[in-house]
Amino acid sequence: MRTYKRKTENGTIPPEVIRQGVQKILEGGKFATVAREMHIPRSTLKRYTQKFLTEGGTSTNDVSEVPLENFIPR
């Protein structure tokens, strides 16, 4: 396809931005507010926060220690 145009923005959020969003949620931010500020879909932010918490993360210090591979969009 020589003139392909991307039709969605799915999968274009950098892992660093998702990591920062998860950190803000764990610091006490609301999902809707943080999602709007960081331009991340609320459902995506919620999914990555739940994934972080189910893998044993509890504090905001843990977010920076998690490898970026865990925050790559599917």
CHARMM-style PDB file with segment names, atoms N, HN, CA, C and O in Angstrom:
ATOM      1  N   MET     1       0.839  -1.175   0.000  1.00  0.00      PROA
ATOM      2  CA  MET     1       0.000   0.000   0.000  1.00  0.00      PROA
ATOM      3  C   MET     1       0.884   1.238   0.000  1.00  0.00      PROA
ATOM      4  O   MET     1       1.562   1.534   0.983  1.00  0.00      PROA
ATOM      5  N   ARG     2       0.866   1.915  -1.057  1.00  0.00      PROA
ATOM      6  HN  ARG     2       0.315   1.673  -1.856  1.00  0.00      PROA
ATOM      7  CA  ARG     2       1.744   3.055  -1.196  1.00  0.00      PROA
ATOM      8  C   ARG     2       1.217   4.291  -0.497  1.00  0.00      PROA
ATOM      9  O   ARG     2       2.008   5.113  -0.035  1.00  0.00      PROA
ATOM     10  N   THR     3      -0.075   4.447  -0.405  1.00  0.00      PROA
ATOM     11  HN  THR     3      -0.718   3.780  -0.780  1.00  0.00      PROA
ATOM     12  CA  THR     3      -0.647   5.653   0.180  1.00  0.00      PROA
ATOM     13  C   THR     3      -1.478   5.331   1.422  1.00  0.00      PROA
ATOM     14  O   THR     3      -2.575   5.858   1.604  1.00  0.00      PROA
ATOM     15  N   TYR     4      -0.938   4.463   2.265  1.00  0.00      PROA
ATOM     16  HN  TYR     4      -0.046   4.035   2.117  1.00  0.00      PROA
ATOM     17  CA  TYR     4      -1.665   4.044   3.460  1.00  0.00      PROA
ATOM     18  C   TYR     4      -1.813   5.208   4.430  1.00  0.00      PROA
ATOM     19  O   TYR     4      -0.858   5.943   4.684  1.00  0.00      PROA
ATOM     20  N   LYS     5      -3.009   5.367   4.966  1.00  0.00      PROA
ATOM     21  HN  LYS     5      -3.785   4.770   4.760  1.00  0.00      PROA
ATOM     22  CA  LYS     5      -3.272   6.350   6.009  1.00  0.00      PROA
ATOM     23  C   LYS     5      -3.807   5.615   7.224  1.00  0.00      PROA
ATOM     24  O   LYS     5      -4.764   4.845   7.136  1.00  0.00      PROA
ATOM     25  N   ARG     6      -3.180   5.864   8.346  1.00  0.00      PROA
ATOM     26  HN  ARG     6      -2.403   6.489   8.418  1.00  0.00      PROA
ATOM     27  CA  ARG     6      -3.616   5.235   9.578  1.00  0.00      PROA
ATOM     28  C   ARG     6      -5.026   5.713   9.916  1.00  0.00      PROA
ATOM     29  O   ARG     6      -5.320   6.906   9.851  1.00  0.00      PROA
ATOM     30  N   LYS     7      -5.892   4.770  10.275  1.00  0.00      PROA
ATOM     31  HN  LYS     7      -5.654   3.800  10.328  1.00  0.00      PROA
ATOM     32  CA  LYS     7      -7.289   5.113  10.498  1.00  0.00      PROA
ATOM     33  C   LYS     7      -7.652   5.272  11.967  1.00  0.00      PROA
ATOM     34  O   LYS     7      -8.702   5.831  12.284  1.00  0.00      PROA
ATOM     35  N   THR     8      -6.803   4.793  12.867  1.00  0.00      PROA
ATOM     36  HN  THR     8      -5.950   4.339  12.610  1.00  0.00      PROA
ATOM     37  CA  THR     8      -7.061   4.940  14.300  1.00  0.00      PROA
ATOM     38  C   THR     8      -5.782   5.392  14.991  1.00  0.00      PROA
ATOM     39  O   THR     8      -4.699   5.373  14.406  1.00  0.00      PROA
ATOM     40  N   GLU     9      -5.928   5.788  16.221  1.00  0.00      PROA
ATOM     41  HN  GLU     9      -6.808   5.804  16.696  1.00  0.00      PROA
ATOM     42  CA  GLU     9      -4.775   6.171  17.039  1.00  0.00      PROA
ATOM     43  C   GLU     9      -4.421   5.074  18.035  1.00  0.00      PROA
ATOM     44  O   GLU     9      -3.600   5.291  18.926  1.00  0.00      PROA
ATOM     45  N   ASN    10      -5.028   3.903  17.894  1.00  0.00      PROA
ATOM     46  HN  ASN    10      -5.695   3.727  17.169  1.00  0.00      PROA
ATOM     47  CA  ASN    10      -4.751   2.795  18.801  1.00  0.00      PROA
ATOM     48  C   ASN    10      -3.295   2.382  18.717  1.00  0.00      PROA
ATOM     49  O   ASN    10      -2.739   2.253  17.627  1.00  0.00      PROA
ATOM     50  N   GLY    11      -2.679   2.175  19.871  1.00  0.00      PROA
ATOM     51  HN  GLY    11      -3.130   2.280  20.757  1.00  0.00      PROA
ATOM     52  CA  GLY    11      -1.309   1.694  19.910  1.00  0.00      PROA
ATOM     53  C   GLY    11      -0.260   2.752  19.668  1.00  0.00      PROA
ATOM     54  O   GLY    11       0.899   2.412  19.432  1.00  0.00      PROA
ATOM     55  N   THR    12      -0.616   4.018  19.717  1.00  0.00      PROA
ATOM     56  HN  THR    12      -1.557   4.295  19.909  1.00  0.00      PROA
ATOM     57  CA  THR    12       0.370   5.066  19.448  1.00  0.00      PROA
ATOM     58  C   THR    12       0.786   5.825  20.711  1.00  0.00      PROA
ATOM     59  O   THR    12       1.522   6.808  20.614  1.00  0.00      PROA
ATOM     60  N   ILE    13       0.342   5.401  21.873  1.00  0.00      PROA
ATOM     61  HN  ILE    13      -0.256   4.603  21.952  1.00  0.00      PROA
ATOM     62  CA  ILE    13       0.696   6.075  23.120  1.00  0.00      PROA
ATOM     63  C   ILE    13       2.049   5.548  23.592  1.00  0.00      PROA
ATOM     64  O   ILE    13       2.208   4.341  23.773  1.00  0.00      PROA
ATOM     65  N   PRO    14       3.026   6.434  23.793  1.00  0.00      PROA
ATOM     66  CA  PRO    14       4.347   5.980  24.249  1.00  0.00      PROA
ATOM     67  C   PRO    14       4.275   5.345  25.640  1.00  0.00      PROA
ATOM     68  O   PRO    14       3.494   5.794  26.479  1.00  0.00      PROA
ATOM     69  N   PRO    15       5.071   4.316  25.895  1.00  0.00      PROA
ATOM     70  CA  PRO    15       5.058   3.640  27.202  1.00  0.00      PROA
ATOM     71  C   PRO    15       5.377   4.586  28.363  1.00  0.00      PROA
ATOM     72  O   PRO    15       4.859   4.409  29.465  1.00  0.00      PROA
ATOM     73  N   GLU    16       6.226   5.591  28.119  1.00  0.00      PROA
ATOM     74  HN  GLU    16       6.647   5.735  27.223  1.00  0.00      PROA
ATOM     75  CA  GLU    16       6.576   6.529  29.184  1.00  0.00      PROA
ATOM     76  C   GLU    16       5.345   7.302  29.658  1.00  0.00      PROA
ATOM     77  O   GLU    16       5.196   7.570  30.850  1.00  0.00      PROA
ATOM     78  N   VAL    17       4.465   7.656  28.722  1.00  0.00      PROA
ATOM     79  HN  VAL    17       4.586   7.438  27.753  1.00  0.00      PROA
ATOM     80  CA  VAL    17       3.254   8.409  29.065  1.00  0.00      PROA
ATOM     81  C   VAL    17       2.304   7.529  29.871  1.00  0.00      PROA
ATOM     82  O   VAL    17       1.690   7.997  30.830  1.00  0.00      PROA
ATOM     83  N   ILE    18       2.180   6.276  29.494  1.00  0.00      PROA
ATOM     84  HN  ILE    18       2.678   5.896  28.715  1.00  0.00      PROA
ATOM     85  CA  ILE    18       1.315   5.351  30.239  1.00  0.00      PROA
ATOM     86  C   ILE    18       1.861   5.165  31.650  1.00  0.00      PROA
ATOM     87  O   ILE    18       1.099   5.147  32.617  1.00  0.00      PROA
ATOM     88  N   ARG    19       3.180   5.026  31.768  1.00  0.00      PROA
ATOM     89  HN  ARG    19       3.799   5.040  30.983  1.00  0.00      PROA
ATOM     90  CA  ARG    19       3.813   4.864  33.084  1.00  0.00      PROA
ATOM     91  C   ARG    19       3.545   6.090  33.960  1.00  0.00      PROA
ATOM     92  O   ARG    19       3.239   5.945  35.143  1.00  0.00      PROA
ATOM     93  N   GLN    20       3.657   7.283  33.396  1.00  0.00      PROA
ATOM     94  HN  GLN    20       3.906   7.400  32.434  1.00  0.00      PROA
ATOM     95  CA  GLN    20       3.392   8.507  34.162  1.00  0.00      PROA
ATOM     96  C   GLN    20       1.930   8.566  34.596  1.00  0.00      PROA
ATOM     97  O   GLN    20       1.626   8.995  35.709  1.00  0.00      PROA
ATOM     98  N   GLY    21       1.032   8.138  33.722  1.00  0.00      PROA
ATOM     99  HN  GLY    21       1.279   7.789  32.818  1.00  0.00      PROA
ATOM    100  CA  GLY    21      -0.383   8.120  34.061  1.00  0.00      PROA
ATOM    101  C   GLY    21      -0.678   7.175  35.206  1.00  0.00      PROA
ATOM    102  O   GLY    21      -1.429   7.521  36.118  1.00  0.00      PROA
ATOM    103  N   VAL    22      -0.101   5.988  35.172  1.00  0.00      PROA
ATOM    104  HN  VAL    22       0.509   5.707  34.431  1.00  0.00      PROA
ATOM    105  CA  VAL    22      -0.294   5.010  36.256  1.00  0.00      PROA
ATOM    106  C   VAL    22       0.253   5.589  37.557  1.00  0.00      PROA
ATOM    107  O   VAL    22      -0.356   5.419  38.613  1.00  0.00      PROA
ATOM    108  N   GLN    23       1.382   6.263  37.491  1.00  0.00      PROA
ATOM    109  HN  GLN    23       1.877   6.401  36.633  1.00  0.00      PROA
ATOM    110  CA  GLN    23       1.969   6.852  38.693  1.00  0.00      PROA
ATOM    111  C   GLN    23       1.043   7.923  39.285  1.00  0.00      PROA
ATOM    112  O   GLN    23       0.876   7.994  40.502  1.00  0.00      PROA
ATOM    113  N   LYS    24       0.444   8.753  38.423  1.00  0.00      PROA
ATOM    114  HN  LYS    24       0.580   8.695  37.434  1.00  0.00      PROA
ATOM    115  CA  LYS    24      -0.479   9.783  38.918  1.00  0.00      PROA
ATOM    116  C   LYS    24      -1.724   9.165  39.569  1.00  0.00      PROA
ATOM    117  O   LYS    24      -2.232   9.680  40.565  1.00  0.00      PROA
ATOM    118  N   ILE    25      -2.209   8.056  38.995  1.00  0.00      PROA
ATOM    119  HN  ILE    25      -1.796   7.637  38.186  1.00  0.00      PROA
ATOM    120  CA  ILE    25      -3.362   7.363  39.578  1.00  0.00      PROA
ATOM    121  C   ILE    25      -3.013   6.841  40.965  1.00  0.00      PROA
ATOM    122  O   ILE    25      -3.805   6.973  41.898  1.00  0.00      PROA
ATOM    123  N   LEU    26      -1.834   6.251  41.101  1.00  0.00      PROA
ATOM    124  HN  LEU    26      -1.191   6.143  40.343  1.00  0.00      PROA
ATOM    125  CA  LEU    26      -1.430   5.692  42.387  1.00  0.00      PROA
ATOM    126  C   LEU    26      -1.166   6.779  43.419  1.00  0.00      PROA
ATOM    127  O   LEU    26      -1.217   6.513  44.619  1.00  0.00      PROA
ATOM    128  N   GLU    27      -0.883   8.005  42.968  1.00  0.00      PROA
ATOM    129  HN  GLU    27      -0.842   8.221  41.992  1.00  0.00      PROA
ATOM    130  CA  GLU    27      -0.686   9.120  43.883  1.00  0.00      PROA
ATOM    131  C   GLU    27      -2.019   9.717  44.331  1.00  0.00      PROA
ATOM    132  O   GLU    27      -2.042  10.634  45.153  1.00  0.00      PROA
ATOM    133  N   GLY    28      -3.128   9.205  43.798  1.00  0.00      PROA
ATOM    134  HN  GLY    28      -3.110   8.460  43.131  1.00  0.00      PROA
ATOM    135  CA  GLY    28      -4.427   9.648  44.243  1.00  0.00      PROA
ATOM    136  C   GLY    28      -5.255  10.373  43.199  1.00  0.00      PROA
ATOM    137  O   GLY    28      -6.319  10.900  43.521  1.00  0.00      PROA
ATOM    138  N   GLY    29      -4.794  10.412  41.959  1.00  0.00      PROA
ATOM    139  HN  GLY    29      -3.929   9.984  41.697  1.00  0.00      PROA
ATOM    140  CA  GLY    29      -5.548  11.073  40.898  1.00  0.00      PROA
ATOM    141  C   GLY    29      -6.745  10.241  40.464  1.00  0.00      PROA
ATOM    142  O   GLY    29      -6.781   9.029  40.676  1.00  0.00      PROA
ATOM    143  N   LYS    30      -7.707  10.890  39.866  1.00  0.00      PROA
ATOM    144  HN  LYS    30      -7.678  11.874  39.694  1.00  0.00      PROA
ATOM    145  CA  LYS    30      -8.879  10.192  39.350  1.00  0.00      PROA
ATOM    146  C   LYS    30      -8.622   9.766  37.913  1.00  0.00      PROA
ATOM    147  O   LYS    30      -7.919  10.450  37.170  1.00  0.00      PROA
ATOM    148  N   PHE    31      -9.198   8.626  37.524  1.00  0.00      PROA
ATOM    149  HN  PHE    31      -9.769   8.069  38.128  1.00  0.00      PROA
ATOM    150  CA  PHE    31      -8.972   8.084  36.193  1.00  0.00      PROA
ATOM    151  C   PHE    31      -9.366   9.078  35.107  1.00  0.00      PROA
ATOM    152  O   PHE    31      -8.592   9.318  34.180  1.00  0.00      PROA
ATOM    153  N   ALA    32     -10.548   9.652  35.210  1.00  0.00      PROA
ATOM    154  HN  ALA    32     -11.176   9.457  35.963  1.00  0.00      PROA
ATOM    155  CA  ALA    32     -11.030  10.545  34.158  1.00  0.00      PROA
ATOM    156  C   ALA    32     -10.156  11.792  34.037  1.00  0.00      PROA
ATOM    157  O   ALA    32      -9.852  12.235  32.929  1.00  0.00      PROA
ATOM    158  N   THR    33      -9.757  12.353  35.169  1.00  0.00      PROA
ATOM    159  HN  THR    33     -10.004  11.993  36.068  1.00  0.00      PROA
ATOM    160  CA  THR    33      -8.948  13.574  35.161  1.00  0.00      PROA
ATOM    161  C   THR    33      -7.565  13.317  34.567  1.00  0.00      PROA
ATOM    162  O   THR    33      -7.103  14.060  33.701  1.00  0.00      PROA
ATOM    163  N   VAL    34      -6.913  12.260  35.039  1.00  0.00      PROA
ATOM    164  HN  VAL    34      -7.288  11.657  35.743  1.00  0.00      PROA
ATOM    165  CA  VAL    34      -5.569  11.940  34.550  1.00  0.00      PROA
ATOM    166  C   VAL    34      -5.619  11.579  33.070  1.00  0.00      PROA
ATOM    167  O   VAL    34      -4.748  11.993  32.305  1.00  0.00      PROA
ATOM    168  N   ALA    35      -6.620  10.818  32.659  1.00  0.00      PROA
ATOM    169  HN  ALA    35      -7.327  10.481  33.280  1.00  0.00      PROA
ATOM    170  CA  ALA    35      -6.745  10.426  31.256  1.00  0.00      PROA
ATOM    171  C   ALA    35      -6.904  11.648  30.361  1.00  0.00      PROA
ATOM    172  O   ALA    35      -6.306  11.717  29.288  1.00  0.00      PROA
ATOM    173  N   ARG    36      -7.696  12.598  30.792  1.00  0.00      PROA
ATOM    174  HN  ARG    36      -8.183  12.543  31.664  1.00  0.00      PROA
ATOM    175  CA  ARG    36      -7.908  13.817  30.004  1.00  0.00      PROA
ATOM    176  C   ARG    36      -6.620  14.647  29.929  1.00  0.00      PROA
ATOM    177  O   ARG    36      -6.271  15.158  28.864  1.00  0.00      PROA
ATOM    178  N   GLU    37      -5.916  14.780  31.056  1.00  0.00      PROA
ATOM    179  HN  GLU    37      -6.199  14.365  31.921  1.00  0.00      PROA
ATOM    180  CA  GLU    37      -4.677  15.559  31.099  1.00  0.00      PROA
ATOM    181  C   GLU    37      -3.595  14.958  30.207  1.00  0.00      PROA
ATOM    182  O   GLU    37      -2.862  15.686  29.539  1.00  0.00      PROA
ATOM    183  N   MET    38      -3.498  13.634  30.198  1.00  0.00      PROA
ATOM    184  HN  MET    38      -4.093  13.043  30.742  1.00  0.00      PROA
ATOM    185  CA  MET    38      -2.403  12.966  29.505  1.00  0.00      PROA
ATOM    186  C   MET    38      -2.794  12.468  28.119  1.00  0.00      PROA
ATOM    187  O   MET    38      -1.968  11.890  27.413  1.00  0.00      PROA
ATOM    188  N   HSD    39      -4.048  12.687  27.723  1.00  0.00      PROA
ATOM    189  HN  HSD    39      -4.719  13.156  28.296  1.00  0.00      PROA
ATOM    190  CA  HSD    39      -4.541  12.263  26.406  1.00  0.00      PROA
ATOM    191  C   HSD    39      -4.412  10.760  26.204  1.00  0.00      PROA
ATOM    192  O   HSD    39      -3.963  10.286  25.161  1.00  0.00      PROA
ATOM    193  N   ILE    40      -4.826  10.019  27.248  1.00  0.00      PROA
ATOM    194  HN  ILE    40      -5.191  10.404  28.095  1.00  0.00      PROA
ATOM    195  CA  ILE    40      -4.854   8.561  27.208  1.00  0.00      PROA
ATOM    196  C   ILE    40      -6.310   8.147  27.379  1.00  0.00      PROA
ATOM    197  O   ILE    40      -7.002   8.725  28.217  1.00  0.00      PROA
ATOM    198  N   PRO    41      -6.804   7.173  26.623  1.00  0.00      PROA
ATOM    199  CA  PRO    41      -8.164   6.686  26.875  1.00  0.00      PROA
ATOM    200  C   PRO    41      -8.283   6.168  28.315  1.00  0.00      PROA
ATOM    201  O   PRO    41      -7.381   5.503  28.825  1.00  0.00      PROA
ATOM    202  N   ARG    42      -9.408   6.486  28.953  1.00  0.00      PROA
ATOM    203  HN  ARG    42     -10.140   7.027  28.539  1.00  0.00      PROA
ATOM    204  CA  ARG    42      -9.612   6.103  30.351  1.00  0.00      PROA
ATOM    205  C   ARG    42      -9.522   4.597  30.536  1.00  0.00      PROA
ATOM    206  O   ARG    42      -8.943   4.122  31.513  1.00  0.00      PROA
ATOM    207  N   SER    43     -10.087   3.849  29.609  1.00  0.00      PROA
ATOM    208  HN  SER    43     -10.558   4.234  28.815  1.00  0.00      PROA
ATOM    209  CA  SER    43     -10.066   2.390  29.734  1.00  0.00      PROA
ATOM    210  C   SER    43      -8.640   1.839  29.646  1.00  0.00      PROA
ATOM    211  O   SER    43      -8.306   0.869  30.325  1.00  0.00      PROA
ATOM    212  N   THR    44      -7.815   2.449  28.822  1.00  0.00      PROA
ATOM    213  HN  THR    44      -8.087   3.238  28.271  1.00  0.00      PROA
ATOM    214  CA  THR    44      -6.418   2.025  28.706  1.00  0.00      PROA
ATOM    215  C   THR    44      -5.677   2.291  30.003  1.00  0.00      PROA
ATOM    216  O   THR    44      -4.936   1.439  30.493  1.00  0.00      PROA
ATOM    217  N   LEU    45      -5.880   3.468  30.552  1.00  0.00      PROA
ATOM    218  HN  LEU    45      -6.483   4.161  30.154  1.00  0.00      PROA
ATOM    219  CA  LEU    45      -5.225   3.832  31.809  1.00  0.00      PROA
ATOM    220  C   LEU    45      -5.661   2.898  32.933  1.00  0.00      PROA
ATOM    221  O   LEU    45      -4.843   2.469  33.747  1.00  0.00      PROA
ATOM    222  N   LYS    46      -6.942   2.592  32.971  1.00  0.00      PROA
ATOM    223  HN  LYS    46      -7.606   2.940  32.310  1.00  0.00      PROA
ATOM    224  CA  LYS    46      -7.460   1.694  34.003  1.00  0.00      PROA
ATOM    225  C   LYS    46      -6.877   0.288  33.845  1.00  0.00      PROA
ATOM    226  O   LYS    46      -6.512  -0.347  34.834  1.00  0.00      PROA
ATOM    227  N   ARG    47      -6.790  -0.197  32.604  1.00  0.00      PROA
ATOM    228  HN  ARG    47      -7.086   0.319  31.800  1.00  0.00      PROA
ATOM    229  CA  ARG    47      -6.253  -1.533  32.350  1.00  0.00      PROA
ATOM    230  C   ARG    47      -4.799  -1.642  32.809  1.00  0.00      PROA
ATOM    231  O   ARG    47      -4.427  -2.625  33.451  1.00  0.00      PROA
ATOM    232  N   TYR    48      -3.978  -0.648  32.489  1.00  0.00      PROA
ATOM    233  HN  TYR    48      -4.279   0.150  31.968  1.00  0.00      PROA
ATOM    234  CA  TYR    48      -2.572  -0.709  32.880  1.00  0.00      PROA
ATOM    235  C   TYR    48      -2.383  -0.541  34.378  1.00  0.00      PROA
ATOM    236  O   TYR    48      -1.462  -1.124  34.950  1.00  0.00      PROA
ATOM    237  N   THR    49      -3.240   0.248  35.029  1.00  0.00      PROA
ATOM    238  HN  THR    49      -3.988   0.722  34.564  1.00  0.00      PROA
ATOM    239  CA  THR    49      -3.159   0.395  36.482  1.00  0.00      PROA
ATOM    240  C   THR    49      -3.526  -0.923  37.163  1.00  0.00      PROA
ATOM    241  O   THR    49      -2.849  -1.346  38.100  1.00  0.00      PROA
ATOM    242  N   GLN    50      -4.595  -1.573  36.696  1.00  0.00      PROA
ATOM    243  HN  GLN    50      -5.145  -1.229  35.935  1.00  0.00      PROA
ATOM    244  CA  GLN    50      -4.982  -2.856  37.265  1.00  0.00      PROA
ATOM    245  C   GLN    50      -3.913  -3.910  37.020  1.00  0.00      PROA
ATOM    246  O   GLN    50      -3.646  -4.738  37.890  1.00  0.00      PROA
ATOM    247  N   LYS    51      -3.301  -3.886  35.845  1.00  0.00      PROA
ATOM    248  HN  LYS    51      -3.518  -3.213  35.138  1.00  0.00      PROA
ATOM    249  CA  LYS    51      -2.241  -4.836  35.525  1.00  0.00      PROA
ATOM    250  C   LYS    51      -1.060  -4.639  36.473  1.00  0.00      PROA
ATOM    251  O   LYS    51      -0.484  -5.612  36.960  1.00  0.00      PROA
ATOM    252  N   PHE    52      -0.703  -3.388  36.733  1.00  0.00      PROA
ATOM    253  HN  PHE    52      -1.171  -2.598  36.337  1.00  0.00      PROA
ATOM    254  CA  PHE    52       0.403  -3.092  37.639  1.00  0.00      PROA
ATOM    255  C   PHE    52       0.094  -3.587  39.050  1.00  0.00      PROA
ATOM    256  O   PHE    52       0.950  -4.187  39.700  1.00  0.00      PROA
ATOM    257  N   LEU    53      -1.120  -3.339  39.522  1.00  0.00      PROA
ATOM    258  HN  LEU    53      -1.816  -2.851  38.994  1.00  0.00      PROA
ATOM    259  CA  LEU    53      -1.478  -3.725  40.885  1.00  0.00      PROA
ATOM    260  C   LEU    53      -1.592  -5.239  41.042  1.00  0.00      PROA
ATOM    261  O   LEU    53      -1.248  -5.764  42.100  1.00  0.00      PROA
ATOM    262  N   THR    54      -2.064  -5.955  40.020  1.00  0.00      PROA
ATOM    263  HN  THR    54      -2.343  -5.528  39.160  1.00  0.00      PROA
ATOM    264  CA  THR    54      -2.187  -7.413  40.133  1.00  0.00      PROA
ATOM    265  C   THR    54      -0.833  -8.113  40.050  1.00  0.00      PROA
ATOM    266  O   THR    54      -0.689  -9.254  40.488  1.00  0.00      PROA
ATOM    267  N   GLU    55       0.155  -7.423  39.486  1.00  0.00      PROA
ATOM    268  HN  GLU    55       0.038  -6.496  39.130  1.00  0.00      PROA
ATOM    269  CA  GLU    55       1.492  -8.021  39.416  1.00  0.00      PROA
ATOM    270  C   GLU    55       2.301  -7.741  40.669  1.00  0.00      PROA
ATOM    271  O   GLU    55       3.498  -8.023  40.707  1.00  0.00      PROA
ATOM    272  N   GLY    56       1.659  -7.186  41.701  1.00  0.00      PROA
ATOM    273  HN  GLY    56       0.686  -6.957  41.670  1.00  0.00      PROA
ATOM    274  CA  GLY    56       2.337  -7.013  42.974  1.00  0.00      PROA
ATOM    275  C   GLY    56       2.796  -5.602  43.268  1.00  0.00      PROA
ATOM    276  O   GLY    56       3.366  -5.373  44.335  1.00  0.00      PROA
ATOM    277  N   GLY    57       2.583  -4.654  42.392  1.00  0.00      PROA
ATOM    278  HN  GLY    57       2.120  -4.841  41.526  1.00  0.00      PROA
ATOM    279  CA  GLY    57       2.985  -3.279  42.656  1.00  0.00      PROA
ATOM    280  C   GLY    57       2.037  -2.614  43.626  1.00  0.00      PROA
ATOM    281  O   GLY    57       0.826  -2.832  43.575  1.00  0.00      PROA
ATOM    282  N   THR    58       2.602  -1.784  44.532  1.00  0.00      PROA
ATOM    283  HN  THR    58       3.586  -1.608  44.574  1.00  0.00      PROA
ATOM    284  CA  THR    58       1.751  -1.116  45.501  1.00  0.00      PROA
ATOM    285  C   THR    58       2.025   0.375  45.594  1.00  0.00      PROA
ATOM    286  O   THR    58       1.086   1.163  45.707  1.00  0.00      PROA
ATOM    287  N   SER    59       3.273   0.777  45.549  1.00  0.00      PROA
ATOM    288  HN  SER    59       4.036   0.137  45.457  1.00  0.00      PROA
ATOM    289  CA  SER    59       3.580   2.189  45.763  1.00  0.00      PROA
ATOM    290  C   SER    59       4.027   2.856  44.468  1.00  0.00      PROA
ATOM    291  O   SER    59       4.281   2.188  43.466  1.00  0.00      PROA
ATOM    292  N   THR    60       4.119   4.169  44.504  1.00  0.00      PROA
ATOM    293  HN  THR    60       3.913   4.711  45.318  1.00  0.00      PROA
ATOM    294  CA  THR    60       4.526   4.902  43.302  1.00  0.00      PROA
ATOM    295  C   THR    60       5.997   4.672  42.983  1.00  0.00      PROA
ATOM    296  O   THR    60       6.404   4.848  41.835  1.00  0.00      PROA
ATOM    297  N   ASN    61       6.797   4.287  43.958  1.00  0.00      PROA
ATOM    298  HN  ASN    61       6.465   4.144  44.890  1.00  0.00      PROA
ATOM    299  CA  ASN    61       8.209   4.006  43.686  1.00  0.00      PROA
ATOM    300  C   ASN    61       8.359   2.778  42.795  1.00  0.00      PROA
ATOM    301  O   ASN    61       9.297   2.693  42.003  1.00  0.00      PROA
ATOM    302  N   ASP    62       7.442   1.835  42.922  1.00  0.00      PROA
ATOM    303  HN  ASP    62       6.679   1.905  43.565  1.00  0.00      PROA
ATOM    304  CA  ASP    62       7.500   0.625  42.111  1.00  0.00      PROA
ATOM    305  C   ASP    62       7.283   0.909  40.632  1.00  0.00      PROA
ATOM    306  O   ASP    62       7.807   0.182  39.789  1.00  0.00      PROA
ATOM    307  N   VAL    63       6.519   1.953  40.292  1.00  0.00      PROA
ATOM    308  HN  VAL    63       6.093   2.545  40.977  1.00  0.00      PROA
ATOM    309  CA  VAL    63       6.190   2.235  38.890  1.00  0.00      PROA
ATOM    310  C   VAL    63       7.444   2.537  38.097  1.00  0.00      PROA
ATOM    311  O   VAL    63       7.579   2.078  36.963  1.00  0.00      PROA
ATOM    312  N   SER    64       8.365   3.297  38.664  1.00  0.00      PROA
ATOM    313  HN  SER    64       8.256   3.671  39.586  1.00  0.00      PROA
ATOM    314  CA  SER    64       9.578   3.659  37.936  1.00  0.00      PROA
ATOM    315  C   SER    64      10.524   2.476  37.784  1.00  0.00      PROA
ATOM    316  O   SER    64      11.399   2.490  36.918  1.00  0.00      PROA
ATOM    317  N   GLU    65      10.359   1.456  38.616  1.00  0.00      PROA
ATOM    318  HN  GLU    65       9.649   1.445  39.320  1.00  0.00      PROA
ATOM    319  CA  GLU    65      11.234   0.287  38.550  1.00  0.00      PROA
ATOM    320  C   GLU    65      10.728  -0.772  37.567  1.00  0.00      PROA
ATOM    321  O   GLU    65      11.472  -1.680  37.197  1.00  0.00      PROA
ATOM    322  N   VAL    66       9.483  -0.661  37.149  1.00  0.00      PROA
ATOM    323  HN  VAL    66       8.878   0.077  37.450  1.00  0.00      PROA
ATOM    324  CA  VAL    66       8.902  -1.642  36.236  1.00  0.00      PROA
ATOM    325  C   VAL    66       9.446  -1.376  34.828  1.00  0.00      PROA
ATOM    326  O   VAL    66       9.464  -0.226  34.390  1.00  0.00      PROA
ATOM    327  N   PRO    67       9.890  -2.415  34.113  1.00  0.00      PROA
ATOM    328  CA  PRO    67      10.406  -2.199  32.760  1.00  0.00      PROA
ATOM    329  C   PRO    67       9.337  -1.637  31.820  1.00  0.00      PROA
ATOM    330  O   PRO    67       8.150  -1.926  31.970  1.00  0.00      PROA
ATOM    331  N   LEU    68       9.771  -0.838  30.862  1.00  0.00      PROA
ATOM    332  HN  LEU    68      10.736  -0.603  30.741  1.00  0.00      PROA
ATOM    333  CA  LEU    68       8.842  -0.212  29.915  1.00  0.00      PROA
ATOM    334  C   LEU    68       8.086  -1.233  29.078  1.00  0.00      PROA
ATOM    335  O   LEU    68       7.023  -0.914  28.545  1.00  0.00      PROA
ATOM    336  N   GLU    69       8.597  -2.440  28.948  1.00  0.00      PROA
ATOM    337  HN  GLU    69       9.460  -2.699  29.381  1.00  0.00      PROA
ATOM    338  CA  GLU    69       7.919  -3.469  28.164  1.00  0.00      PROA
ATOM    339  C   GLU    69       6.532  -3.762  28.734  1.00  0.00      PROA
ATOM    340  O   GLU    69       5.633  -4.181  28.004  1.00  0.00      PROA
ATOM    341  N   ASN    70       6.360  -3.541  30.044  1.00  0.00      PROA
ATOM    342  HN  ASN    70       7.090  -3.201  30.637  1.00  0.00      PROA
ATOM    343  CA  ASN    70       5.050  -3.794  30.660  1.00  0.00      PROA
ATOM    344  C   ASN    70       4.028  -2.726  30.315  1.00  0.00      PROA
ATOM    345  O   ASN    70       2.838  -2.916  30.565  1.00  0.00      PROA
ATOM    346  N   PHE    71       4.460  -1.608  29.749  1.00  0.00      PROA
ATOM    347  HN  PHE    71       5.427  -1.453  29.546  1.00  0.00      PROA
ATOM    348  CA  PHE    71       3.561  -0.510  29.438  1.00  0.00      PROA
ATOM    349  C   PHE    71       3.405  -0.300  27.930  1.00  0.00      PROA
ATOM    350  O   PHE    71       2.919   0.747  27.501  1.00  0.00      PROA
ATOM    351  N   ILE    72       3.805  -1.267  27.135  1.00  0.00      PROA
ATOM    352  HN  ILE    72       4.200  -2.118  27.483  1.00  0.00      PROA
ATOM    353  CA  ILE    72       3.660  -1.157  25.684  1.00  0.00      PROA
ATOM    354  C   ILE    72       2.221  -1.534  25.322  1.00  0.00      PROA
ATOM    355  O   ILE    72       1.739  -2.585  25.744  1.00  0.00      PROA
ATOM    356  N   PRO    73       1.535  -0.697  24.551  1.00  0.00      PROA
ATOM    357  CA  PRO    73       0.153  -1.017  24.155  1.00  0.00      PROA
ATOM    358  C   PRO    73       0.077  -2.311  23.377  1.00  0.00      PROA
ATOM    359  O   PRO    73       1.003  -2.672  22.650  1.00  0.00      PROA
ATOM    360  N   ARG    74      -1.048  -3.012  23.540  1.00  0.00      PROA
ATOM    361  HN  ARG    74      -1.800  -2.718  24.131  1.00  0.00      PROA
ATOM    362  CA  ARG    74      -1.205  -4.290  22.845  1.00  0.00      PROA
ATOM    363  C   ARG    74      -1.638  -4.093  21.419  1.00  0.00      PROA
ATOM    364  OT1 ARG    74      -1.817  -5.067  20.687  1.00  0.00      PROA
TER     365      ARG     74
END
